[in-house]
Amino acid sequence: MNDSLYIAATGMHMQQKGVDTISNNLANVNTPGFKKGKVSFEDLVYRDLNGAAASLDSGAAGRMWQGGGVGIGSMVKSFATGTLKQTDQAMDLAIEGDGFLEVVALDGAPAYSRGGTLTVDKDGFLATASGYALKPSIHIGNDAREVSIKADGRVFVRSRDDSEASEVGRIELVRFADMSGLVPLGSNLYKSSERSGDAIAARAGEDGAGMLAQGFVEGSNVNLVEEMVDLMVAKRAYETSLKVIQASDEMLAMSNNLRK
């Protein structure tokens, strides 16, 4: 197979991956707490066209090297904080700064969320809207009339029979050495990986962790202008690779039509 065809094909394939990522970002521009994806590219392994017959003392300058095309260097999430939008709903919670809420997934493994709309499950414990209980557990009760969450994570509840609110627990945050290494699970949940490292416990407002904001939700961190520019760049790069394939095909057609 002609090398130019293969190299250009890798360029088209990788640019399609970039377009898919941008499309997902644009589709979630209004999804609360969504973190945009980013794709970076790298050139593939170069090979020495002189092969093993090349003279050892000829030096690198006199040798011919050819790349193998383009590949994906990394596909990561950008955890830049999105704009906080005020909702004035007591069960909406956002993190202003670094940090994640730790929740218990359905399989019992820990998962991590950037907040959102909270709820009280059937057992009276504070949970996410998807039903994942917060860790550590905080019992609100099903007769709570007022729930107040302070910026430092302390939770106060006033039930129907109480005249004053009482503290029932504290929402703890966790941080990671490398947030870009977190693995997305969907529903704005993530799990740790070897790259991200283990979760590091931190209280809100301490040790670099952010503050909690009740009555707010964090918007998507997708920037429409940046995504549209990236989309145009990816489109042009795709078209460039396509032109290379067309040129190579025309050259092969000319070779096949040669007459002695």
N, C-alpha and C positions, 0 to 999 in steps of 0.2 A: 504493500500500500504506500502511495506517495506520502512522504513525511509531512509535506505542507498541508495536505488534506486532514491528516490526523491532528496536527498542531492547531489548525484553525477550528476543528471540531471541538477540541477541548475548550477553546475560548468561547464558543457558542454555548456549550454546556454550562460552563461556569457563570457566564453572564445570565443565563436563564435562572440559575440558582439565586443570583443577585436580584433579579426581577421578582422572583417568588417571595423573597424576603421583604422587599419593598412593598409588594402587594399586601402581604400580611400586616405590615406596619400601617398602611393606609386604611385597611379594613378595620383596624382596631383603634383608630384615632380618637374615638369617643368612648372607648372601653376604660372604665375607672381602674387605675393602678396598672395599666398595661405598660410593659417595658419593651421598647423597640429592639429589634434584632439588627445586628451588623455583620456583614460578611467582608472578610479581607482575603485577598488573593496572593498567590506566590508562584514563581516560576518552578517548573518541574525539573527533575534531575537532568543535568547536562551530560552529554557523552562525548568522548574524544573520537572524532572521525578518523584520526590516524591509526587508531587501534593499537594493538600490541606491537606492531612493526615499527612504530615511531621510535626514533632514536632517543635514548634517555638523556642525551646532552643537548638536545635541540632546543630545550627551553619552552616554557608555556606560551611565549609570544608567537612562536612559529607553528603552533599546533592549531588544529581546527576543532572548534567546539560547537555543538548544536544542542539547543534546549529541547525539552520534550513537550512544551506547551505550558498551560496554566492550570493551576489547581487551587483548591480552597485552603487558605492558610489557617483560618479560624472562623467559626460562626458563634458569636457571643451575644449576650443581652447587655444593653446599656441600662445601668441602674441609676441614671441621673433622676433626681426627684422631679416629678410632674407638678403642675400647678395645683395648689389646694383650692377646692371649690367648696364654699360654705353651703350647707344644706339645712342647718338648724335642726337636724334630726338627731335625737339623743343616742341612737344606736349606730350612727355613722362615725367611723374612727379612722383618722389618717396619721401617718408618721411624718413629722416635719424634720427631715434629716435622715441619717443612716439608721438602719435597724430593721428587723423583721419580727413579726409575731410568730411564735412557735405554736403549731397546732398538731393534733393527732389525726393522721390519715386513717382511712377505713381499714387498712391492713395493720394498724397499730404503730406504724413507723412515723417518725417525726417529719413534718413538712413545714414550710415557712411561707408566710404571707405578708404583704405590705399593708394589710388592713382592708378597709372597705365597710360594708354594712354588716353589723353584728346582729345576733339574735339570741334568744334563750331557748335551749333545747327542751325536750319533753321532761328531762330530769331537773330542769331549773339551772343548768350550767350555761355560762357564756360561751357562745360558739360563733363561727362564721355563718354567712348566709347559706353556704352549701352544707352546713351541718357538722363541720369539723370543730371539735371542742378545743378551746384554748388550753395551753399548758404554760404554767400551772393552772389547775382547775379553779374557777371562781364561781361559787354558787350564788346566783341572783335570786332564785325562787320565782315561781310562777305568779306570785301575788304582788310583785314589785310595782310600785306606782311611779317611782322616780329613780333613774339611774344617772349617776354623775361620775365621769372619768376625768381625773385631774391630769395635768400635763406630765406629772412624774409617774403616772400609771396607777395611782391609788383609785380604787373603785368604791363609791359610796352608794348605798341603796336605801330607799325609804319605802317601806311596805304600807299597805292600807291601814294597818293598825298602829303604825309608828308616827310620832309627831316630828321626829328628827331622823336624819339619815345616819346610818352607821357604816363604818368601813368593813367590807367583806373580803377584800383581797387586793392584790396588786398585779397589774399586767406587766410582765417582764418582756424585755426585748433581747434579741440575739444579734450578733454581728459575725462577719466572716472576713478572713484575711484577704480573700479574692472573690468578690461577689460575682465577677464574670464567669466563674467556674460553676455556679449553681445550675442545676438541670431543671428546666421547666416541666411541670406536670400537667399544665392546663388549669383553668379556673384561677389564674394568677397565683398558683402555688408552685413552690420550688423544693427541691431536695438537694442536700449537700453532696459533694463529690470529693475525690482525692485532690482535685485542683483547688476547690474552694476552701478545703480544710473543714474541721469540725466547728460547730456553732460555738460562739463565745458569748456567754451570758453577760448581759449589761442592763443596768437600770436606765430608764428614760432620762435623758439629760445628763448622764454621767458616762465617763470613759469614751467620749466621742459619739455616743448614741443620740438619736434625735429625740424630740419631744412629741408627746401624743396630743392630738387636736380633736376633741370631741365636736361633733356637728359639722365635720368636714370630710370630704373624700378626695383622694389624690387622683388627679386626672392622668391621662396618658402622657408620656413624655415624647410622643411623636411630633416632630416639627414638619408641617405640611410642605413648607418651602424647600427644606433640605431634602425631603423624600422625593419631591417632584424633580429637583435638579439631579439627584442620584438616578432617578428613573430615566431621565434623558441621556445621561452619561452611559448607563448600561445599555440603552437602546442603540446608541451610536457605536459602542464597542461591539455589540452583537452584529450590527450591520457591517462593520469593518471585517470581522472574522468571516462573514458570509461572502464578502467581496474576494477575500483570499481564496476561498473554496471555489468560487466561480472562475477566478483567474487560473488556478491550478487545473481545473477541469478543462478549460479552453486550451491550456498548454498540452495536456494529455491528448485532447482531440486532434491538435495539430500534429503531434508525434504519430498518432495512428494513421493519419492521412498522408504521410510522407510517401513519395514514390521514388523508386530508384531510377 
